[in-house]
Amino acid sequence: MIGIKIKLEYYKKGSEVKGCLKILILKKIKVYSRNFPSQDDDEEEEERDDEEKERDVKKIFNLAKPCMNDLLDYLKTALESVKIKIAENHLVFGLDSYADTGKYIGIIWGILSVVNSMHEKLKISAEPSFAGSVLDAKGVNEVDIYPLKLVVPTIKLVSKKEIRTLIRGVLDER
């Protein structure tokens, strides 16, 4: 099948952040690549601040209520069209207090044991650092998406009146 591959590699240590996002179609042809940080990031952030607009979330939620079951069914179908190839992430976590570091790393390990058991390709780990406040991470993530599996479910979803009303309401709030 025709697939789209999304690959994200990142590295954060202290205030240094490096990474690369690649999007490939047919799993081989690169259509988008972005290294970060880039100089364009600061300019885009300034432009976004000017565009902030008040949105009525309550109105959108009321429009989404009648079609929640349809949206959940579509989400399940969409998740079936996504395949995780690699998800290797490592976190280094530390606080100024040794006791707090131990307490929170224990909570993180508990959560990660549940998350890692959800999929055989997930390899997420964490280690404590007792050298002051630290939050560093590195990882490689690769996901394949098969958009042709979503064509029929998308047509079925959009053919429902409640969904079209929700789409119009979201577009009006923009």
Salt bridges, closest charged atoms under 4 A:
GLU9 OE2 - LYS7 NZ 3.52
GLU16 OE2 - LYS18 NZ 3.23
ASP41 OD1 - ARG34 NH2 2.39
GLU44 OE1 - ARG48 NH2 3.46
ASP70 OD1 - LYS160 NZ 3.12
GLU127 OE1 - HIS90 NE2 2.70
ASP136 OD1 - LYS12 NZ 3.74
GLU142 OE2 - LYS5 NZ 3.29
GLU142 OE1 - LYS7 NZ 3.89
ASP144 OD2 - LYS27 NZ 3.50
ASP144 OD2 - LYS85 NZ 3.90
GLU173 OE2 - LYS59 NZ 3.72
